């Protein structure tokens, strides 16, 4: 049979990444992420029967973010017992993220099921719990960068740095089939070139087919240093006015970047030190994980930290571990910054802080990452005058600043540069992980620059990669 590539997520959208490679000898799943944002996400967050989880030979993870790992425990529920391959750092972060996901589901359903009970409706069950998380984590196997490993019969994988988040990887699969070998590359989520803390994405020199993300395929981000300058300006103004700054931030990656920038501001005396509250047990633990993998950081970070440990610049940072700690922040006077999850403001403690403070003039909200359609964060970015939080209508009087240059995703120019070394012969370019306009725009750019017509699969589609792709 021909090599078949099937799309069970992030095809026609940005979340739910899951791609299945099938040959006559092997079935390998790359990522198994959660759908996020929009009313339809709940219905999509299951394992389609045609995935046949119990028959998989291996699962490979590009990185730990929930939209790439969040359905993994469902594989355990569906009796998948094979290995899950990823980098050692991703093992630690995935465990953290999946345990948090199970906890958030259980917590959120308490409120939902109370409403359903009052309406005479049956209760809902979480997608999975701690037991399923533990079962799938026991199947993880660490793979170092640039070390080819046989993951299934006739399938060899090589992981390289993707520069997106700690432990993130792009994966090249060498798939033997019918006497030929096809090189199929999955970009995962690529980080922007020159971003601080992590090393730049590495990439590959050759491929027969590339599954490329297109999250920001229609534009480049604002230059990073310009965004840093805007961040410093907002923080300086807010501190001068004794304002409260709310930051919905991804616990893994974005929180650590913000701490890095604040440390440099404090070191340079841009602003006097002020209270910074990390109101996320997951972000607190993620920061500890980052500290255990300093070997993955770039040369600039290494030099700064060697000259003077950054943690010494962050002595006004406080961790809010318990719910009581979080509630106490309601009475915290400005100036202060509260960094809390979730990054799209669609879950977690940040929603409580937004409900308490969006209506207050003088409050700042900093949006420092991608906001999917249907999320509270997206509504704030688009200038909503009112939002609904926990069923309550809240007027938006806070000032909202969107700092797009902090994105952990590569922009259009970086995506094209990463792809270029592989452009040769009969390369097939398959664009995923992007909304309609960014994906279509990137496809046009690829056609204009390289003469390659990209394929734009939708959820549930299947492609045949025959004769070496």
C-alpha positions as CSV (number, residue, x, y, z in Angstrom):
1,X,0.0,0.0,0.0
2,X,1.0,3.6,-0.5
3,X,2.1,5.7,2.5
4,X,-1.1,7.4,3.8
5,X,-1.2,10.6,5.8
6,X,-4.4,11.4,7.6
7,X,-5.4,14.5,9.4
8,X,-7.2,14.3,12.7
9,X,-6.6,17.9,13.9
10,X,-5.0,21.3,13.0
11,X,-6.2,21.0,9.4
12,X,-8.3,24.0,8.7
13,X,-7.7,25.4,12.2
14,X,-4.9,26.0,14.7
15,X,-5.6,23.5,17.5
16,X,-6.0,19.8,17.9
17,X,-2.8,18.7,16.1
18,X,-2.9,15.0,15.2
19,X,-1.4,13.4,12.0
20,X,-1.4,9.7,11.3
21,X,1.2,8.1,9.0
22,X,0.2,4.6,7.8
23,X,2.1,2.0,5.8
24,X,1.5,-1.7,5.2
25,X,3.7,-2.3,8.3
26,X,3.2,0.6,10.7
27,X,0.8,3.2,12.1
28,X,2.5,6.3,13.7
29,X,0.6,9.2,15.2
30,X,2.4,12.6,15.3
31,X,0.9,14.7,18.1
32,X,-2.5,14.2,19.7
33,X,-3.7,17.7,20.7
34,X,-6.7,19.2,22.2
35,X,-9.1,21.4,20.2
36,X,-9.5,24.8,21.9
37,X,-11.8,27.8,21.4
38,X,-15.3,27.9,19.9
39,X,-18.4,26.0,20.8
40,X,-17.5,23.0,18.5
41,X,-14.3,22.2,20.4
42,X,-16.1,20.0,23.0
43,X,-17.5,17.8,20.2
44,X,-14.2,17.5,18.5
45,X,-12.3,16.5,21.6
46,X,-12.7,12.8,21.2
47,X,-10.7,10.1,19.3
48,X,-12.4,9.3,16.0
49,X,-13.0,5.5,15.6
50,X,-11.0,5.4,12.4
51,X,-7.9,6.4,14.3
52,X,-8.0,2.9,15.9
53,X,-5.8,3.9,18.8
54,X,-5.2,0.4,20.0
55,X,-3.5,-0.5,16.7
56,X,-1.0,2.4,16.7
57,X,2.6,1.4,16.8
58,X,4.0,4.6,18.2
59,X,3.1,8.2,19.0
60,X,5.6,11.1,18.5
61,X,5.3,14.6,20.1
62,X,6.7,17.7,18.6
63,X,6.2,19.6,21.9
64,X,4.3,19.8,25.1
65,X,1.6,22.5,24.5
66,X,-1.9,21.3,25.1
67,X,-3.1,21.7,21.5
68,X,-0.4,19.1,20.6
69,X,-0.7,16.8,23.7
70,X,-4.1,17.3,25.2
71,X,-5.8,14.2,23.8
72,X,-3.0,11.8,24.8
73,X,-4.8,10.5,27.9
74,X,-7.7,9.5,25.6
75,X,-5.3,7.1,23.9
76,X,-4.8,5.4,27.3
77,X,-8.5,5.1,27.7
78,X,-8.7,3.6,24.2
79,X,-6.1,0.9,25.2
80,X,-3.1,2.3,23.4
81,X,-0.1,0.6,25.1
82,X,2.8,1.6,22.8
83,X,5.6,4.2,23.3
84,X,5.3,8.0,23.2
85,X,8.5,9.5,21.9
86,X,9.6,13.1,22.6
87,X,12.5,15.0,23.9
88,X,13.4,14.7,27.7
89,X,12.4,18.3,28.4
90,X,9.0,17.6,26.7
91,X,8.4,14.7,29.0
92,X,8.5,16.9,32.0
93,X,6.5,19.7,30.6
94,X,3.9,17.4,29.1
95,X,3.3,15.7,32.4
96,X,2.8,19.2,34.0
97,X,0.4,20.3,31.3
98,X,-1.7,17.1,31.2
99,X,-2.1,17.0,35.0
100,X,-3.2,20.6,34.9
101,X,-5.7,19.8,32.1
102,X,-7.3,17.1,34.1
103,X,-7.5,19.3,37.1
104,X,-9.0,22.2,35.2
105,X,-11.6,19.9,33.5
106,X,-12.7,18.6,36.9
107,X,-12.9,22.0,38.4
108,X,-14.8,23.6,35.6
109,X,-17.3,20.8,35.4
110,X,-18.4,21.4,39.0
111,X,-19.9,24.8,38.0
112,X,-21.3,23.4,34.7
113,X,-22.9,20.4,36.3
114,X,-24.6,22.6,39.0
115,X,-26.3,24.5,36.2
116,X,-27.2,21.3,34.4
117,X,-28.7,19.8,37.6
118,X,-30.8,22.9,38.1
119,X,-32.0,22.6,34.5
120,X,-32.8,18.9,34.9
121,X,-30.0,17.8,32.6
122,X,-27.6,14.9,33.1
123,X,-24.1,15.8,34.4
124,X,-21.1,15.9,32.0
125,X,-18.0,13.8,32.5
126,X,-14.4,15.1,32.0
127,X,-12.5,13.9,28.9
128,X,-10.1,12.2,31.3
129,X,-8.8,12.3,34.8
130,X,-5.5,11.9,36.7
131,X,-5.5,8.1,36.3
132,X,-5.5,8.3,32.5
133,X,-2.8,11.0,32.6
134,X,-0.6,8.7,34.7
135,X,-1.1,5.8,32.4
136,X,0.0,7.6,29.3
137,X,2.9,9.3,31.0
138,X,4.3,5.8,31.9
139,X,4.6,5.1,28.2
140,X,6.9,8.1,27.4
141,X,10.4,7.5,26.1
142,X,12.9,10.4,25.9
143,X,14.7,11.0,22.6
144,X,17.7,13.4,22.4
145,X,18.0,15.9,19.6
146,X,19.7,14.7,16.4
147,X,19.7,11.0,17.4
148,X,17.8,8.9,14.8
149,X,15.6,6.3,16.5
150,X,13.5,3.4,15.1
151,X,10.0,4.2,16.3
152,X,8.0,1.6,14.4
153,X,8.7,-1.1,11.8
154,X,10.3,0.7,8.8
155,X,10.0,4.1,10.4
156,X,13.0,6.0,11.7
157,X,12.6,9.4,13.4
158,X,15.0,12.3,14.0
159,X,14.1,15.2,16.3
160,X,15.7,18.6,15.9
161,X,15.3,21.9,17.7
162,X,12.2,23.9,16.8
163,X,12.8,27.0,18.9
164,X,9.2,27.2,20.0
165,X,9.2,26.1,23.6
166,X,11.5,24.2,25.9
167,X,12.0,20.8,24.3
168,X,10.1,21.6,21.1
169,X,11.1,19.7,18.0
170,X,10.6,19.3,14.3
171,X,10.6,15.7,13.3
172,X,11.8,13.9,10.1
173,X,10.4,10.5,9.5
174,X,12.3,8.2,7.1
175,X,9.5,5.8,6.1
176,X,10.4,2.6,4.3
177,X,7.6,1.3,2.1
178,X,7.6,-1.0,-0.9
179,X,11.3,-0.8,-1.5
180,X,11.5,3.0,-1.2
181,X,12.1,5.4,1.6
182,X,10.1,8.6,1.9
183,X,11.3,11.5,4.1
184,X,8.3,13.1,5.7
185,X,9.0,16.2,7.8
186,X,6.6,17.6,10.5
187,X,7.6,21.2,11.4
188,X,5.7,21.2,14.7
189,X,5.4,24.8,15.9
190,X,8.4,26.8,14.8
191,X,9.8,29.6,16.9
192,X,10.9,33.0,15.5
193,X,14.5,33.4,14.6
194,X,16.5,35.4,17.2
195,X,14.0,35.1,20.0
196,X,15.5,35.1,23.4
197,X,16.1,32.2,25.8
198,X,15.8,29.3,23.4
199,X,18.1,28.3,20.5
200,X,16.8,29.0,16.9
201,X,15.0,26.3,14.9
202,X,17.3,23.9,13.2
203,X,15.4,22.4,10.3
204,X,16.4,19.8,7.6
205,X,18.2,19.8,4.4
206,X,16.0,17.3,2.5
207,X,12.5,16.0,2.4
208,X,10.0,14.5,0.1
209,X,7.0,15.9,1.9
210,X,6.7,18.7,4.6
211,X,3.8,19.2,6.9
212,X,4.3,22.9,7.7
213,X,2.6,25.1,10.3
214,X,1.0,28.3,9.0
215,X,-0.2,30.0,12.2
216,X,1.2,33.4,11.1
217,X,1.6,32.6,7.4
218,X,0.1,35.9,6.3
219,X,2.5,38.3,8.0
220,X,5.6,38.9,10.0
221,X,5.5,39.8,13.6
222,X,6.6,43.2,14.8
223,X,10.4,43.2,15.4
224,X,11.1,41.7,18.8
225,X,13.1,44.7,20.1
226,X,10.2,47.0,19.1
227,X,7.9,44.9,21.1
228,X,10.2,44.9,24.1
229,X,10.3,48.7,23.9
230,X,6.5,48.8,23.9
231,X,6.4,46.3,26.8
232,X,8.8,48.5,28.8
233,X,6.7,51.6,27.9
234,X,3.5,50.0,29.1
235,X,5.0,48.7,32.3
236,X,6.7,52.0,33.0
237,X,3.4,54.0,32.6
238,X,1.4,51.5,34.6
239,X,4.0,51.6,37.5
240,X,4.0,55.4,37.5
241,X,0.2,55.4,37.7
242,X,0.2,52.6,40.3
243,X,-1.9,50.4,38.0
244,X,-2.7,46.7,38.1
245,X,-1.3,44.9,35.1
246,X,-3.1,41.6,34.1
247,X,-1.3,39.2,31.8
248,X,-3.0,36.1,30.4
249,X,0.1,34.1,29.7
250,X,0.9,30.6,28.7
251,X,2.5,28.9,31.7
252,X,5.2,27.3,29.6
253,X,7.3,29.6,27.6
254,X,5.6,33.0,27.7
255,X,5.7,33.3,31.5
256,X,9.5,32.6,31.5
257,X,10.0,35.1,28.7
258,X,8.2,37.9,30.7
259,X,10.3,37.1,33.8
260,X,13.4,37.3,31.7
261,X,12.4,40.7,30.3
262,X,11.4,42.0,33.8
263,X,14.7,40.9,35.2
264,X,16.5,42.9,32.6
265,X,14.3,46.0,33.3
266,X,15.0,45.8,37.0
267,X,18.8,45.2,36.4
268,X,19.0,48.3,34.1
269,X,16.9,50.4,36.4
270,X,14.2,51.1,33.7
271,X,11.6,50.9,36.5
272,X,11.9,50.4,40.3
273,X,11.2,46.8,41.4
274,X,7.5,46.2,42.0
275,X,5.5,43.2,43.0
276,X,5.1,40.5,40.3
277,X,2.7,37.7,41.1
278,X,2.8,34.4,39.3
279,X,-0.7,33.2,39.9
280,X,-0.3,29.8,38.3
281,X,1.0,26.7,40.0
282,X,1.8,25.3,36.6
283,X,3.8,28.3,35.6
284,X,5.7,28.1,38.9
285,X,6.6,24.5,38.2
286,X,7.3,25.1,34.5
287,X,9.9,27.7,35.6
288,X,11.6,25.1,37.8
289,X,11.7,22.8,34.8
290,X,13.3,25.5,32.6
291,X,16.0,25.9,35.3
292,X,16.7,22.2,35.1
293,X,17.4,22.4,31.3
294,X,19.7,25.5,31.0
295,X,21.8,23.5,28.5
296,X,19.0,24.1,26.0
297,X,19.2,27.9,26.3
298,X,20.9,30.2,23.8
299,X,24.3,31.9,24.2
300,X,22.8,35.3,25.1
301,X,20.9,33.9,28.1
302,X,24.0,31.9,29.2
303,X,26.2,35.0,29.2
304,X,23.7,37.1,31.1
305,X,23.0,34.5,33.7
306,X,26.7,33.8,34.1
307,X,27.5,37.5,34.7
308,X,24.8,37.8,37.3
309,X,22.1,35.2,38.1
310,X,18.8,36.5,36.8
311,X,16.9,35.1,39.8
312,X,18.6,37.8,42.0
313,X,16.9,40.5,39.9
314,X,13.5,38.9,40.5
315,X,13.4,39.0,44.3
316,X,10.0,40.8,44.1
317,X,8.4,37.9,42.3
318,X,5.9,36.0,44.4
319,X,4.2,32.7,43.7
320,X,0.5,32.3,44.3
321,X,0.1,28.6,44.8
322,X,-3.3,28.2,46.5
323,X,-6.7,29.4,45.7
324,X,-6.6,31.6,48.8
325,X,-3.3,33.1,47.5
326,X,-5.1,33.9,44.2
327,X,-8.1,35.5,45.9
328,X,-5.9,37.7,48.0
329,X,-4.6,39.4,44.9
330,X,-8.0,41.1,44.6
331,X,-6.9,43.3,47.4
332,X,-3.4,43.8,46.1
333,X,-2.8,47.5,45.4
334,X,-1.0,48.7,42.3
335,X,1.5,48.9,41.0
336,X,1.7,45.2,40.5
337,X,1.6,42.6,37.7
338,X,-0.4,39.4,37.8
339,X,0.7,36.8,35.4
340,X,-1.9,34.0,35.3
341,X,-3.2,31.2,32.9
342,X,-4.7,30.4,30.7
343,X,-2.9,32.2,27.8
344,X,-6.0,32.7,25.8
345,X,-8.1,33.6,28.9
346,X,-10.4,30.7,28.1
347,X,-9.7,28.9,31.4
348,X,-7.8,29.2,34.7
349,X,-7.3,31.9,37.2
350,X,-6.9,34.8,34.8
351,X,-10.7,34.8,34.2
352,X,-11.3,35.6,37.9
353,X,-8.8,38.5,37.7
354,X,-10.4,39.8,34.5
355,X,-13.9,39.7,36.0
356,X,-12.7,41.6,39.1
357,X,-10.7,44.2,37.1
358,X,-11.8,44.7,33.5
359,X,-14.4,47.2,34.5
360,X,-12.0,49.3,36.5
361,X,-10.4,52.3,34.7
362,X,-6.7,52.3,35.1
363,X,-6.3,48.5,34.7
364,X,-4.0,47.3,32.0
365,X,-4.4,44.0,30.2
366,X,-1.3,42.8,28.2
367,X,-2.0,40.2,25.5
368,X,1.3,38.5,24.8
369,X,0.4,35.5,22.7
370,X,-1.9,34.0,20.0
371,X,-5.6,34.2,20.8
372,X,-7.8,31.6,19.0
373,X,-11.2,32.3,17.6
374,X,-13.9,32.0,20.2
375,X,-11.7,32.7,23.2
376,X,-12.1,35.5,25.7
377,X,-8.6,36.7,24.8
378,X,-9.6,37.0,21.2
379,X,-12.6,39.1,22.1
380,X,-10.4,41.5,24.1
381,X,-7.9,41.8,21.2
382,X,-10.8,42.6,18.8
383,X,-12.0,45.5,21.1
384,X,-15.1,44.0,22.7
385,X,-16.9,46.6,24.8
386,X,-18.5,43.9,27.0
387,X,-17.5,40.3,27.7
388,X,-19.2,37.5,29.5
389,X,-17.2,35.8,32.3
390,X,-18.8,33.0,34.4
391,X,-22.2,34.0,32.9
392,X,-21.7,37.6,34.1
393,X,-21.7,40.6,31.7
394,X,-18.6,42.7,32.3
395,X,-17.9,46.1,30.7
396,X,-14.3,46.6,29.4
397,X,-12.9,49.8,30.7
398,X,-9.3,48.4,31.0
399,X,-6.7,49.4,28.5
400,X,-5.8,46.4,26.3
401,X,-2.3,46.2,24.7
402,X,-1.6,43.5,22.2
403,X,2.2,42.8,21.9
404,X,2.3,40.5,18.9
405,X,6.1,40.5,18.7
406,X,6.3,38.1,21.7
407,X,4.8,35.3,19.7
408,X,6.5,31.9,20.0
409,X,5.5,31.2,16.4
410,X,7.6,32.0,13.4
411,X,6.2,34.7,11.1
412,X,5.9,34.4,7.3
413,X,9.6,35.2,6.5
414,X,10.9,32.7,9.0
415,X,8.6,30.0,7.8
416,X,9.8,30.5,4.2
417,X,13.4,30.5,5.3
418,X,13.0,27.3,7.2
419,X,11.3,25.6,4.3
420,X,13.7,26.8,1.6
421,X,16.6,24.2,2.1
422,X,14.1,21.4,1.4
423,X,12.8,22.9,-1.8
424,X,14.0,20.5,-4.5
425,X,12.7,17.9,-6.9
426,X,9.1,16.8,-6.2
427,X,8.7,18.2,-2.7
428,X,5.1,18.2,-1.5
429,X,4.3,21.0,0.9
430,X,1.3,20.4,3.1
431,X,0.1,23.4,5.1
432,X,-1.7,22.9,8.5
433,X,-2.0,24.6,11.9
434,X,-3.4,27.8,10.5
435,X,-6.7,29.6,10.0
436,X,-8.0,30.0,6.5
437,X,-6.5,33.4,5.5
438,X,-2.9,32.8,6.9
439,X,-2.8,29.4,5.4
440,X,-4.0,30.5,1.9
441,X,-1.6,33.5,2.0
442,X,1.4,31.4,2.8
443,X,0.4,29.0,0.0
444,X,0.5,31.9,-2.4
445,X,3.9,33.0,-1.2
446,X,5.3,29.5,-1.5
447,X,4.0,29.2,-5.1
448,X,5.4,32.6,-6.1
449,X,8.8,32.1,-4.5
450,X,9.4,28.4,-5.1
451,X,6.9,27.3,-7.8
452,X,5.4,24.7,-5.5
453,X,1.6,24.4,-5.1
454,X,0.8,23.7,-1.5
455,X,-1.9,21.3,-0.3
456,X,-4.4,22.5,2.2
457,X,-6.1,19.5,3.9
458,X,-9.2,19.8,6.0
459,X,-10.1,17.9,9.1
460,X,-10.6,14.2,8.3
461,X,-8.8,14.4,4.9
462,X,-6.4,11.7,3.7
463,X,-3.4,12.0,1.4
464,X,-1.4,9.3,-0.3
465,X,2.4,9.7,-0.3
466,X,3.4,7.2,-3.0
467,X,6.7,6.6,-4.7
468,X,8.9,8.5,-2.2
469,X,6.1,11.0,-1.6
